[in-house]
Amino acid sequence: MTSTFDYLSVALFELTQPMMLFHVVWATVLGIFVGSLPGLTATMGVALLTTLTYGLERDAAILVLICMYVGAIYGGSRSAILLNIPGTPASAATSLDGYPLAMAGKAKQAMTLATLGSALGTIVGIVLLVLIAPPLAAFALKFGAQEFFWLAVFGIIISGQLTSNGNALKGHIAGFLGLAVAMIGSEGIHAHVRFDFGFQPLSGGIGLIPAMVGVFGFAEVLTTIASRAGVITETTEKARKGPSNVFKLLSYRYTIFRSGVIGTVVGILPGVGEDIGAWASYAAARARSKERELFGKGSEEGLIAAETGNSAVVPGSLIPAITLAVPGSAASAVLIAALFIHGVRPGPMIMIDQPGFIYTVAIMLLLATVAILVFGVTLTPVFVSVLKIPNHYLMPIVFTLCVIGPYAISQRLFDVWVMVAFGILGFILRQMKYPMPPLVLGIILGTLLDKSLRRGLIISDGDILPFFTRPISAFFVVLVLLVVFGGLFRRRKQRFQEE
């Protein structure tokens, strides 16, 4: 019987071939640049790059996307520290202490600590991925149609709850809007066409990639135009060279471990994302710190906690994505689509059909981590110059990629119009403060929810009781009710305090 060590050894050998290492280098560096440029998110980078990996071999394509993901989440810290402008939402917590450190002449030290924190956070997540994913996949084999239905409902509810900035109703509305979009086209059991309104191109449904590129890419272009964002300016104070103080990390080892675990757990929650992982880790570090008065004013511990937390979400989000086909973040949602494109079917059967795949992903994450360690600090001068690119030069390039990407996959002009429509929809929803991850998660989970509901009713001959009486289903029902009523209670308490 093949052991975990054997799977990891084979994956390491296959992924350290020269061409694979070349993919690691360029994809990670590109990801760092994408993450460091404000307005270009990790999700957008992965979505756009997915459309360009169609001709690559399976492992090479997935390796490229994972390196883009890891590099972009890390890259957001560059602009957060140097310019106080988070490159990605995940780096907002990083700017609280990173920029004050840079202004105090410790930019190099801050970037070194951020780099090491990101690497260690990813490594903690990788270890937990290897430990948790196989038994989770084995446990998921006990899931029936009823359990998968409630899993999909729970994913939508928890995503809307945690990404809606205090207004859970908007998060839930966005999630169920995504579910409604997923109902368009041929249903999965009898291939009956629904909600096409007599328009033949809709009979095939709405493609995930065009919708996602529109919501995260074209919507960002429209938002930038509407905000009339100008040239990004560099801080007037120059960072003085200082010692890296790598050994300082030893004094923050508990913070690093705690933040890594928190980030991984947050990543496992469907659709939550790296920004929540960063803030949760930052809050936990501040609550237990002996120097909490420094947080927000240049705390090295706060910087390390934020970067460790957001990076640990990356492998954490891949745990449910691979074993349950439920994305832990918006970027991992794109990765699920890419896996299907390249012949991998994530879900409970992954450990039976492709038992070594989880370990291959772990090695991919490890190689990406080594790459950010190598390029993180060495390319700092280049980052500073690239950050000066005005948005009126950058956004046309993003728009061009938004058009080329969806068309390249299907060769259908209809998908370009889908991208435009969802870009406009995403822009309008953003202006109204609706979160986007629940919308995308709803599109992804819509098929699973629809099939599971109708399949469960067919098995039970129309009886709805098994959805509530089966043990695992009952557990998910309780979870959903706790999340919903807990959110209502917090909202009511918040309104009472405001009054």
N, C-alpha and C positions, 0 to 999 in steps of 0.2 A: 504494500500500500504506500502510495506516494505521500511523503511528509511535507509539512509546511516549509521546512528548510530546503527540500528538493525543489519545490515550486519557486521559492524565492531565488535559488541558485540559477535555475533555468531562465527565469525572467531577467535576472541581472546579466547573464551571459548574452541573451538575445538583444537586450536594450543598450548594451555598451558597444555594439558594433559601430564603426565609424560613421555611417550614414545616420544612424539613430542619434548619436551624440551631436551630429551637425544639426539635426532637428531640435534637439534640446537647447542648443546654443541660440539659434535664431528665434525660436518661438518664445523662449524665456525673455530674451532681450526685447523683442517686440512687445511682449506682455508688460514688461516694466515701463516701457515708453507709453503704452496705452494707458496704464494705470496712473502714470505721473501727469498725464495731460488732463486737466479739469474738463469734465464733460464727457470723457470717454470712459465708460465703466467696464468692469471685468465682464459683465454679461454681454455688453455690446461687442467687446473684443472677441469673446468666444463665439457669439452668434455669427458675426461677420466672417470669422476664420473658418467656421464649420462649412460654409458654402464654398470655401476654397480647398478643402481637404477631400473632396469627393473622389478624386483620382488617386489618392494615396492608398497604400496598403493599410489594413485595419490597425495594426499596432502603431504604425507611424502616425496615422491620422489622430488616434486617441492620445498618443504621446504629445503631439503638437498642441492639441486643445487643452490638455492638463497643464502643460508648461505655460501656455497663455494665461490660463486661469490663475495659477500660483503666482506668476510674474506680475499680473495686473493687480492682484490684491496687495502684493508687496509694494508695487510701484507707486501706489497712492500715497505712501508715506514720504516719498521724495519731495513732492510739491507741498505736502502738509508741513514738513519740517522747514523747508527753505523759504516758502512764500506764504505760509499760513493759509493755503488754499488746498483743501483735501482733494487729491486726484480722483478718489472714488468715495462713495458714502462710507465705506468701511474704514476710511482713514480720518474721519471727522474727530474721533477721540484722540488720535495720534497728534493732531495739531494743537490740542490743549496744552501739552507739555513739550512737544517737539519744537514748536516755533519759539517759545520763550528760551529754550536751551540754545537755539541757533542765534537768537538776538543777544545772548550772553557770550557769544563767541565760541560756542561748543557745538557747532553744526556737524563737524566731522564725528565727534563723539556721539551725538544724538543719532546720526545716520548709522553708525556702527552698532549701537545698541538696538536700534530698530531692526537692522538686518539680522543680528543674532537672535533677537526676540522672535522675528518672523520664522527663521529657520527652526528654532527650537519648538515653537508652537506647531509648525507643520509636522515635525518629527513626533511630538506627542500624539498628534492626530493620526499619523501613520501607524504607530504602535497600536492605538485603540482600534483603528480600522482593521488591522490584521487579527486582533483579538475578538472584536465584536461581530464583524460582518459574517464569518462562517456560521457561528451558532444562531445569529439572527435569521440567516437564510434557511437554516434547518428548522427553526421554530416557525418560520413563515409557511413552511410546507403544510402546517396544520390549518392554515387559513382556507376557508371556503368562500363562496360567493358573498355570504352575509358579512364576513369579516372584512373582505376587501371593500365592500360598500361603505362600511363605517370608517375604514382607514382613509378612504377618499374624502369622506365628510369631515373627519378630524383634521386632515391636511388643510382643507379650505378654511375651517374655523380657526385653527391655531395660527395659520399664516395671516389671516385677516386681523386676528387679535393682536399679534406682536409687531406688525409692520405698519399700523395705521396711526401712529403718533397720538395715541390716546383716544381716538374715535374709532372704536371697533366696528361700528355700524358701516362706516365707509369701507373698511377692509373686507367685511363680509359681502357688501354689495359688489365690490370689485371681483371677489372670488366667484360669486354666483353669476355674475355677468360672463366670466370666463367659462363657467359650466354651460351657460346658454349658447355661447359660440360653439362649444364642442358638440352640441346636439345637431348642428347643421350638417347635412349630407347623409350618406348611406350609414344606417346603424349597423352595429357589428355582428348581430346574430342572423337576421334575415335579409340584410342588405336593402332594407326598405329606405327610400329616399325621403328625408324630412326637411322641412323649412328651406327648400330651395327656391320657393316663390316662382317656379316655372323657369328659372334661370339655370341653364344646363351646367355651366362651370361650377355652380355651387353644389352640384350633386356629389362631387368628390370631397366635400367638406372644406374647411379652412385649414390650410397648412400651418403647422406650428412655427416653422422657421420664418416665413413671411410675416406672420403676426408678431413674432417676437422681435424680429429686426425692426419692424415698424414701431412697436411700443417702446423699445429701448434705444433704437438708433435714430429713426426719422423724427420721433417725438423730441429727442434731445436737440436735434437741429432746429426744430421749430421753437423750442423753449429758448435756445440761445439767441435766435433772431428776435424773439419777442422781448427778451431782456436787454437787447442791444449791448451785449457784453463786448467790451473792448479788449485792448491788449493787456495781457497779464504782465504786471510789473514786478520786478525783482526787488527784494529787500535792499535798502540802501546800506545796511551794515554788512560788512564782509565777515565771513566766518573765519576765526583765527584757528590755526592748527593746534590741536591738543592731543593728549594721550587717549588712546582708544579705551583703556580701562576695561579690557575684556573680562578680567578677573572679578570685576564688580558684579558680574552676573551670578557669581557664587553666593553673594549675600542676598540675592533676590531669587534663589532657587525655588523657594516655596511659592513665590508669586508666579514664577514661570510655569511650574507644574499645575497650580490651581487654575491659572488662566488658560492653559492648554486643555485641561479637562472641561472647563466651562465652555470654551469655544467649540470643542468637539461635541458636547451635549447639545449646544445650541444648533450646531450644524445638522444634527440628527433630526431635529424638529422640522417638519415639512415647511419649506418656503420661507423660513425666517431670515437667514442671510448673515453676512459677515459683519454688518454694522451693529446688529444686536449683539453678536458675539464680542465685539470690541467694547461696547458700552457695558455689558454685563461683567466682563473681566475687569474693566476699569473701576466699576463701582465696588466690586468685591475686593480689589486691591486697596482702594481708598478706605474702605470700612475697616480693614485689618492692618493698615499701615501705621508705623510709629511716626511717620513724617507726613501725615495727611494734610497738614497746613501747606505743604509745598505743591500739592496736586493743583494743576491749573496754572502754576507759576514757574514750572520748569522741573518737575519731578521726574527723575530717571525711572523710578519704579512705575509711575503712571504710564510713561512712554512704553516701557517694556510690556506692561500688562495689556495695553491696548493692542500692540502689534502682535503679541503672542496669541491673544484671544481671536483676532480677526483671521490670522493665518491658520489657526487650528480648525476653524470652521470649514476650510476647504476639504481636508480628508473626511471630516465629520459629515459633511453634506453628501459625500459619495457613499456613505454606509447605507442609508435608505434608498439612494438612487440605484445602487447596484443590486441590493438584495430584495427590495420591494417595488422597484420602478417608481418610487415616489421621491421627487427631488427635495433635497434639504435646503436648497437655495435657488435663486433665479438662474445663476450660471450653470449649476448642476442640472437644471431643467433642460438647458440647451444640450448638455452632454448626453442626456438620455436620448434626445432626438438623434444626436450624432451616432450613438451606439447602435440604434436601430438602422440608421443609414448604412453603417459599416458591418452589419450582420451579427451584432451582439444583442441578445434579448435579455435585458435586465429583469430581475424578478426572483422569486423563490427557487426556480429551477436552475439558477446560474451555477450553483455549486455541484449540480449533477451534470449539466450540459457542458460547462466549461469551468471545472473546479480550480484551475490555475489562474483564472482571469483576475480575481481579487488581488492576488499576490503580484500579478503583473502591474496592476494599477498602483499598488504600494511602491514598487520599484520606480515607476514613472514619477510619482510624487517625490521620492527620494532624490532622483536625478534633477528634478526641477529645483529642489531645495538647495542642492549643491551649486546649481547655476546661479541662484540669487545670492548665495554667499560670495561667489567669485565676482559677479558683475555688479553687485549692489553698491559697493563703495567705489570701485575702480572707475565707474562711468559717471561719477557725480558731476564733474565739469561739463560733460555732454548733456546731462539732464538739465542743468541750469540754462544752457543755451537753447535747448529744445523748448523749454517752458516759456520762452519769449515769443513763440509763434502766435500771431494774432488769430483769434477765432474766425475772422472772416476769410482766412486762408485754410483753416483746418476744417470747418464745417462743410464746404463743398466737397472735400475729399471723402468725408464721412457719408454724405448724401450719395455720392457716386457708388461707394461700396454697398450702401443700403439697396440701391437699384440692381447692381450687378449680382449680388449674392443670391437673392431669391430666384432671379431669372436663371442663374447658372445651374441650379439644382433641377428644375423642372422644365426649363425652356418654354415656360408659359408666361405670356404678358399679364395674364390674369393675376398671377402671384405678385407681380409688381404693384398692381392696383390694390391688392390686399394689403401689401406693405404700406402703401400710402394711406389707405383708409384707417388702418390701425395706428399709424403714426399720428394722424389727425385726432383720432379717438384718444390715444394716449396723451397727447398734448392737452386736450380739453379736460381730461380727468386729472392731470397733474395740476392744472390751474385751479381745480376744485378740491385739491389736496387729497385725491384718492391714491392709494398705493398701487404700484404696478405688479409686484410679485404675486399677490393673490389672483390677479387677472390671468397671468400666464399659467399659474398653477392650476387654475380652474380649467383652462383649455387642455392641459395635460391630463388631469385627473378625470375629466368629463367622460371619456370613453370607458375608463375603469369603473366609474360610478354607475354609468348607464348599463353596461354589460352585467355588472355584478348584481344590480337591483333586479333586472329582468330574469337573469339566470337563477337567482335565489328564489324568486317567485315561481318560476317553472318547476324547480326541484321540489318546492314545498306545496305545489298544486294551488298556488294563489294565497297560501297562508302566510301572513306577515309576522306571526309570533316568533319563528326561528331567528328573525333579525334582532330580537330582544332577549331571547332565552338561552341561546348558545353562549357558553362561558366567555369566550374571547369577544364576541359581539357585545355582550352585556358590559364587559369592561370598557370597550370603546364608547358605548352609549353613556356610561357614567363620566368618562373623560370629556366627552363633548358637552354634556350638561354642566359639568364643573367649569369648563372654560367659558361657556356662554353666560351662565349666571354669575361667575366670578367677574367677568368683564362688565356686566350690568351693575353689579354692586360697586365696583371701583368707579364707574362712570357716575353713578348716583352720589357716591361719597365726594367725588371731585366737584360736582355741581353744588352740593351742599356747602362745601368749603368756600367756593367762589361767591356764593350768596351771603 
